Amino acid sequence: MDFRTEFKPLTVQPQEIEEKSFQIITEELGEHPFTEEQYPVVQRVIHASADFDLGRSLVFHPDAVKAGIQAIRSGKIVVADVQMVQVGISKNRIEKFGGEVKVYISDKDVMEEAKRLNTTRAIISIRKAIKEAEGGIFAIGNAPTALLELIRLVKEGEAKPGLIIGMPVGFVSAAESKEELAKLDIPFITNIGRKGGSPVTVAALNAISLMAERQG
Amino acid sequence: MDFRTEFKPLTVQPQEIEEKSFQIITEELGEHPFTEEQYPVVQRVIHASADFDLGRSLVFHPDAVKAGIQAIRSGKIVVADVQMVQVGISKNRIEKFGGEVKVYISDKDVMEEAKRLNTTRAIISIRKAIKEAEGGIFAIGNAPTALLELIRLVKEGEAKPGLIIGMPVGFVSAAESKEELAKLDIPFITNIGRKGGSPVTVAALNAISLMAERQG
């Protein structure tokens, strides 16, 4: 293949860029309240958002990181609320332990059921997911309605996730849904406030799968 | 399909959530320097990030919005730098005018060439894209190296995009790449600083495609 333009060597390679970024983050973040096992998650969230306030707003259930590592190493399913989360997740580190990354929101039966019940596809996709993903990780970066539905199902004893990473972004219900998540007595990672989104949710999960791999 | 749990009517439907969000954004943003045609882009960027500072940091070439609308209505290709940008873009409003959304970064020939030249896939994917996408829209939300390469090709007269939406996020080269973009005398939308990312890049493009559709 002819790419027409001449090659000019890059001074900075992707691996170097990441290392340099992490160094800047550590320097600029300074003191923080996170544990040694939580810090890689915080670091990758800041890396994905360039937002220190967002990083500092993270809230961890005390068992969250351990539970996430355990779920990945046991080959549990990872459920993404939307495609943007699914495509961002590093699949190889999930699949090498036998797991897979699933997203249900565009499934035909989910769309039909949402229409029939006049509710959101996000909600119905969670009802479908909990049947397949007991003990799995739910990564919710976009839809507060999905997170609220999952919280409801946990409270009613119908869903038993291994870890919920819940960081939807937005002006309506997002902050409230995360406050509700932080009240649960099961492993969760979330943040306080309106900010959040797919890239930071992906970053948190990728940080955990990297720890899972390194324990091997 | 049996979803096992009873239906509970939602008080807030997706359309209502969006309208209420836009209302909050307009109220809280207050005075701003943007034109009437730029404002929908700013509004959707804030909606996607819950970050008013990021919204206020947007910089538009004076012809940017018009050029973007024109490109979409002429059925030009939209090039996404990464899959996370591609999956977020509302395809129907691109395709109804004959356009399509493409991403080259995982193409086999791009991967091979990047390896051969010891450079990033992002750079090689841009070299491939400019051949197919003359007059098209480049939506770059992740890779500063892709944006820098595109800027170089524009300066050398090898690339003639209709619009560049360039909002990579990060600590190394991201802010610098956007400063370079803002110096070009072709239509661009970018922002000042480290923040940015796939969702805000998608939001800017979706705002423009919505305007393109409404002009019809």
Interface residues (C-beta under 8 A of the other chain):
Chain A: M1 F3 R4 T5 F7 P9 L10 V12 Q13 P14 I17 K20 S21 I24 I25 H47 A48 S49 A50 D51 Q83 M84 V87 G88 D109 E112 E113 L117 N118 T119 T120 I123 I124 R127 K128 K131 T145 L153 E156 E158 V169 G170 F171 V172 S173 A174 G193 R194 K195 G196 G197 S198 P199 V202
Chain B: M1 F3 R4 T5 F7 P9 L10 V12 Q13 P14 I17 K20 S21 I24 I25 H47 A48 S49 A50 D51 Q83 M84 V87 G88 D109 E112 E113 L117 N118 T119 T120 I123 I124 R127 K128 K131 T145 L153 E156 E158 V169 G170 F171 V172 S173 A174 G193 R194 K195 G196 G197 S198 P199 V202
